[in-house]
Amino acid sequence: MRGVASVMVVLHHIRNPWPNLYNPLEKFDMGEAGVDIFFIISGVVMYLSSRVETPAVFAGLRLIRVAPLYWILTLGAASLLLLSGGAKPGIELVNDVILSALFIPHHSSIFTATIWPVLNPGWTLYFEMFFYLIFAVGLFFRKPLLISLCLIALLVTLGQFVATDESIFRTYTHPLVMYTHPLMLEFAAGIVLGWLFLSGKVPNVWLLLPAGFLALFAAHILRLPYLFLQNGLCAVLIMVGAVAAERSFKIPEIRWLRLLGDASYSIYLTHALTLFVFRRLFLRLRLEGVPQFALFATLAATASLLVGFLVYFKVERSMTRWLRSQFLTVFAVKRGGAGQRLLEVSSSVTVAQPAAD
């Protein structure tokens, strides 16, 4: 499902309306729901893998998993913007880079009237890191399920008195208000699904998996109001159906699909840079209409996946493993036997992708 979600986001951005590029699918933005699926997966994985960790270990492992690759690619995005003339060197760009690297929502000096990081897909990490903070509070009080759900419900309820527009980036008077957006409920849904999974209470409703995708397709074809809510509801159906399917059938492990999921974070973060380059190349070609779009979509999607896999194998995987082992080793030394047991247990746990995941 991580792999499916990342491909959905890539395809969604390929069909974005770009000047001078033909786009027959401009209004069909079903792929944006890949982010909603990522958020729910993040909630599931956090509850399954981190519900008994200390806040310090949890925060360290999450930061190692998310931040280093994002920092590297943020610098890459800033460099591309400077080379292309999309940004001007100066204190404003430096400020954007620093705030983006610290996961602090801010009004962009590059993309006017928006709350964007320098690396566009990083906006989901604003939500992701805030969710980690909430979950860490729950771990501190040893009630991650109850406290996370209560805090998220309180924030979203407060948000209804602050802003009513569905846009995340264009209407809020203060960047921090985005944390009261209903998107936060998707993390809560993931936590509940993780709890149901561990409790053996997931109903045998695997048909929700195809039904969720069909409902998502119909919602975007019909252009239903408040599509961001439709995306979230359909993503919940899809994920409940996926978990039920695992319980109901003997699903064989398909190596390339598993690999697609493992590389999904690299694919998600790098595809914006890949598409940035491809758009500029295609503007130089004498193509128009359907042939232009078909060739652009095919080559851009292929290149986005290839670049994502390359970064995963050559950078993300080895870097994350090394940093993780160093962190757990140091922590084990400081904590003695308990830390050593943590190191042994953690080495056998697969760290899931964030939004992103």
C-alpha positions, 0 to 999 in steps of 0.5 A: 500500500505504501508503493501504491500510495507513492505511485498515486502521488507521482501520477497526480503531479504528472497531470498537474496543469503546467503552462504550455503542456497539454493536460486532458486530465487537469480536473481528475486529481484522484491521485492526491488521495495517496497522501491520505493513505500514507497518513493512515499507514503512518498511524497504523505503523506508529501504534504497532511498532512504537507503542512501548518505546520511550519518548526519547527513543521514539523521537530519535528513530523517527527523526533518523527515518525522516529528516536526513534524506529530506534535508539532502533533497531540500538543499537539492531543491534550493539549488535547482530553483537558483539555477533555473531562476525560480528563486533569488539568492538572499536571506529570504531563501536561506530563511525558507531553507532553514524553516523547511529543514526544521519542519516549521510551517511558514509563508514561502518567499518562493511560492507566493501566498502559500505555506510551502517548504522548499521541497514541495512534497515536504508539506506532508512532513509538517503534519507527520512530524506534528503527529510524532510529537503528539504520539510522543506525548502519549508515550510519555504518559504511557497512553499513546492510544488514548492521549493521541486520539484526544489531542487530535480530536481537540485540535480538529474541533478547535480548527472548526472555529478558526477556518472553514475552507478546505484549502490547507495552504491559502486561507489560514492567517497563521501557519500553525493553524494547519495542524487543526485541519481534518487531515489530522483525523487520518492519523487517528484513524490509523492508530485505531486501525492498528489497535484493532489489528493487535486486538484481532478485532478487524472485521472480515470486510476485505471487499472494502479494499476495491470498494474504497478505490471505486468510491474514490474514483466516483467521487473525483469523476462526479467532482463531489464537494469537499473532496478532501473529506471524500479522500480521507473516508475512501482511504480509511475504507481502502486501508481497513479492506487491505488489513482485512484482506491480509487476515482473510487470504494467504497473500504471496509476497511479491518482491517488486511490490514490496520493494516499491513500498520500501522505496516509497519515501525516496520516490515520494520526495524525489519525484518533484525534482524529477518532474521539475527537470522533465517539464523544462525538457519537454518545453523544448520539444516540438510536440503538442496535444495528446502525443505530448501528454502521453510521452511526457506522462510515460517518460516522467513516471518511469524516470520518477520511479527510477530516480526514486529507486536509485536514491533509495539504494544508493542513499536512503537505505544505507544512510538510515541503517547506519544512523539507526545502528549508531543511535541504538548503540549509543542509547544501549551504552547509556541505558545498559541492559535495557538499551541492549534489549531495545537494540536487539528488538529494534533490529528485527523491526521494519521501519515503515515509510512516513508521508509521505510516510 
